[in-house]
């Protein structure tokens, strides 16, 4: 397959590109800074493009069998439009080039729900603060992205991971339609789930959760590393 990866230079995108190459696929890694992309391979094309620029998206998508979006934007108070504008450009390019399959990364925080083992502090304090205050502009744009994509006739899948963290190897992660009672998702498992969706016919026109059940961090560890940038 020829797989196009948007957000390829982010932590999940790099893992996804590497896994797709290991699986024998041709990969187009779309990034605004190709000189910083760490992978090299005979089946890899590092494409200098910007998901917010329609012309470059059209060029990147040409000849694709599947499109995978691992776009990531940091929290901020200013309005965020990267997800919705980017996916709008991707959808237009896919229509133009008659490409059907797409999977995009969203977040479980766009539809926050209690977790059975999370306790009062997480469910009633931390999660509402992240989803409604700290990440409000980001999750609002993810909702716009989801609404735009799910209104199309493409073979789409929206993937909603939970708290993202790093592991050295893939696990027996869980993926299922709807909300998962899992608070954590290893990026390497998220990448594996996206590749799985590109390769197979699972969860077409469905919103799915993906969660890692082994080697999860504590909430404190996750906040220190992912939110505060401390090791």
C-alpha positions as CSV (number, residue, x, y, z in Angstrom):
1,X,0.0,0.0,0.0
2,X,0.9,3.6,-0.4
3,X,0.1,5.3,2.9
4,X,0.2,9.1,3.4
5,X,1.0,10.2,7.0
6,X,0.1,13.7,8.1
7,X,1.7,14.9,11.3
8,X,4.5,12.6,10.4
9,X,7.1,14.5,12.4
10,X,5.3,14.3,15.7
11,X,6.0,11.5,18.2
12,X,3.1,9.3,17.0
13,X,3.6,10.1,13.3
14,X,7.3,9.0,13.5
15,X,6.3,5.7,15.1
16,X,3.5,5.2,12.5
17,X,5.8,5.9,9.6
18,X,8.4,3.4,11.0
19,X,5.8,0.7,11.6
20,X,4.3,1.1,8.1
21,X,7.8,0.8,6.5
22,X,8.5,-2.3,8.6
23,X,5.2,-3.8,7.4
24,X,6.4,-3.3,3.7
25,X,4.3,-0.3,2.7
26,X,5.3,2.7,0.7
27,X,5.1,5.8,3.0
28,X,4.8,9.5,2.3
29,X,5.6,11.4,5.4
30,X,4.2,14.9,5.2
31,X,6.0,17.5,7.3
32,X,6.7,21.2,7.2
33,X,10.3,20.5,8.3
34,X,11.6,17.5,6.2
35,X,15.2,18.2,7.4
36,X,14.2,17.2,10.9
37,X,12.5,13.9,10.0
38,X,14.7,11.1,11.4
39,X,13.8,8.2,9.2
40,X,15.4,7.1,5.9
41,X,14.2,4.3,3.7
42,X,14.0,3.3,0.0
43,X,10.2,3.1,0.3
44,X,9.9,6.4,2.2
45,X,9.2,9.8,0.6
46,X,9.6,12.8,3.0
47,X,7.3,15.4,1.5
48,X,7.6,19.0,2.5
49,X,4.0,20.1,2.9
50,X,1.6,21.9,5.2
51,X,-1.8,20.5,6.0
52,X,-3.1,24.1,6.1
53,X,-2.1,24.7,2.5
54,X,-4.6,23.0,0.1
55,X,-2.2,22.8,-2.8
56,X,0.5,20.9,-1.0
57,X,-2.2,18.5,0.5
58,X,-3.5,17.8,-3.0
59,X,0.0,16.9,-4.2
60,X,0.8,14.7,-1.2
61,X,-2.4,12.7,-1.4
62,X,-2.1,11.8,-5.1
63,X,-1.7,8.1,-5.6
64,X,-2.6,7.2,-2.0
65,X,-4.3,3.9,-0.9
66,X,-4.9,5.3,2.6
67,X,-4.5,8.5,4.5
68,X,-3.6,8.6,8.2
69,X,-3.6,11.8,10.3
70,X,-1.5,12.0,13.4
71,X,-1.7,15.7,13.6
72,X,-0.9,17.1,17.0
73,X,-1.1,20.7,18.4
74,X,-0.2,21.8,21.9
75,X,-2.7,23.3,24.3
76,X,-3.2,27.1,24.0
77,X,-5.7,29.8,24.8
78,X,-5.8,31.1,21.2
79,X,-8.3,29.5,18.8
80,X,-7.0,26.3,17.1
81,X,-8.0,25.4,13.6
82,X,-5.3,23.0,12.5
83,X,-7.4,19.8,12.9
84,X,-10.6,21.1,11.2
85,X,-8.9,23.1,8.4
86,X,-6.3,20.3,7.9
87,X,-8.9,17.6,7.6
88,X,-11.0,19.7,5.3
89,X,-8.1,20.1,3.0
90,X,-7.3,16.3,3.2
91,X,-11.0,15.4,2.4
92,X,-11.0,17.7,-0.6
93,X,-7.8,16.1,-1.9
94,X,-9.1,12.6,-1.3
95,X,-12.3,13.5,-3.3
96,X,-10.2,14.9,-6.1
97,X,-7.9,11.8,-6.3
98,X,-10.7,9.3,-5.5
99,X,-9.0,8.0,-2.3
100,X,-11.4,6.3,0.1
101,X,-9.7,5.3,3.3
102,X,-8.8,7.7,6.1
103,X,-8.2,7.4,9.8
104,X,-7.6,10.4,12.1
105,X,-6.4,10.8,15.6
106,X,-8.8,12.7,17.9
107,X,-9.1,12.3,21.7
108,X,-11.3,10.7,24.3
109,X,-11.4,14.2,25.9
110,X,-13.8,15.4,23.1
111,X,-16.5,13.3,24.9
112,X,-15.3,13.1,28.5
113,X,-16.8,10.4,30.7
114,X,-16.0,8.9,34.1
115,X,-13.6,6.0,34.4
116,X,-14.6,3.3,36.8
117,X,-11.2,3.1,38.6
118,X,-10.1,6.7,38.3
119,X,-11.5,8.1,41.5
120,X,-13.1,11.4,42.4
121,X,-10.0,13.6,41.9
122,X,-9.5,12.5,38.3
123,X,-13.2,12.2,37.2
124,X,-14.5,15.3,38.9
125,X,-11.5,17.7,39.0
126,X,-8.7,16.8,36.7
127,X,-10.6,15.6,33.7
128,X,-13.0,18.5,33.6
129,X,-10.1,21.0,34.0
130,X,-8.2,19.4,31.1
131,X,-11.2,19.1,28.8
132,X,-13.0,22.4,29.6
133,X,-10.2,24.8,30.5
134,X,-6.6,23.7,29.6
135,X,-7.5,22.0,26.4
136,X,-10.8,23.8,25.5
137,X,-9.6,25.3,22.2
138,X,-7.9,22.1,21.1
139,X,-10.8,19.8,21.8
140,X,-13.3,22.3,20.3
141,X,-11.4,22.0,17.0
142,X,-11.2,18.2,17.3
143,X,-15.0,18.2,17.5
144,X,-15.2,20.3,14.4
145,X,-12.8,17.9,12.7
146,X,-14.9,14.9,13.7
147,X,-18.1,16.6,12.5
148,X,-16.6,17.5,9.2
149,X,-15.2,14.0,8.6
150,X,-18.2,12.0,9.7
151,X,-20.4,14.0,7.3
152,X,-18.5,12.7,4.3
153,X,-19.0,9.6,2.3
154,X,-15.4,8.5,2.8
155,X,-14.4,5.3,4.6
156,X,-13.4,7.1,7.7
157,X,-12.5,6.1,11.2
158,X,-12.0,8.5,14.1
159,X,-9.6,7.2,16.7
160,X,-9.9,8.5,20.3
161,X,-6.9,7.7,22.5
162,X,-6.7,8.7,26.1
163,X,-3.7,10.0,28.0
164,X,-0.7,9.6,25.7
165,X,2.7,8.3,26.9
166,X,5.7,6.4,25.6
167,X,6.6,2.7,25.7
168,X,9.4,1.0,23.9
169,X,7.3,-1.8,22.3
170,X,3.8,-2.5,21.2
171,X,1.4,-4.2,23.7
172,X,-1.8,-6.1,23.4
173,X,-3.7,-2.9,23.3
174,X,-7.5,-2.7,23.2
175,X,-9.6,-1.1,20.4
176,X,-13.3,-1.0,20.4
177,X,-16.2,1.2,19.1
178,X,-17.2,4.0,21.4
179,X,-15.8,4.8,24.9
180,X,-13.2,2.6,26.5
181,X,-12.7,2.4,30.2
182,X,-8.9,3.0,29.7
183,X,-7.2,6.2,30.8
184,X,-4.0,5.7,29.0
185,X,-2.7,5.0,25.4
186,X,0.9,4.4,24.5
187,X,1.8,6.2,21.4
188,X,3.3,3.1,19.9
189,X,0.0,1.3,20.3
190,X,-1.9,4.3,18.8
191,X,0.4,4.1,15.8
192,X,-0.2,0.4,15.5
193,X,-4.0,0.9,15.6
194,X,-3.8,3.4,12.8
195,X,-1.8,1.1,10.7
196,X,-4.2,-1.7,11.4
197,X,-7.1,0.5,10.2
198,X,-5.3,1.3,7.0
199,X,-4.5,-2.3,6.3
200,X,-7.9,-3.8,7.1
201,X,-11.6,-3.1,6.8
202,X,-12.3,-2.7,10.5
203,X,-14.4,0.1,12.1
204,X,-15.3,1.8,8.8
205,X,-17.4,4.9,9.6
206,X,-17.0,4.4,13.3
207,X,-15.6,6.3,16.2
208,X,-13.3,4.0,18.2
209,X,-11.3,4.2,21.4
210,X,-7.8,2.7,21.8
211,X,-6.2,2.0,25.1
212,X,-3.1,0.4,26.6
213,X,-3.7,-2.0,29.5
214,X,-0.1,-2.8,30.5
215,X,2.7,-0.7,31.9
216,X,0.6,2.4,32.4
217,X,2.0,5.4,34.2
218,X,0.5,7.0,37.2
219,X,-1.5,10.3,36.7
220,X,1.4,12.1,38.4
221,X,4.0,10.6,36.1
222,X,1.8,11.4,33.1
223,X,1.3,15.0,34.1
224,X,5.0,15.6,34.9
225,X,6.2,14.3,31.6
226,X,3.5,15.1,29.1
227,X,1.9,18.2,30.5
228,X,4.9,19.8,32.3
229,X,7.7,18.4,30.2
230,X,9.6,16.9,33.1
231,X,11.3,13.5,33.1
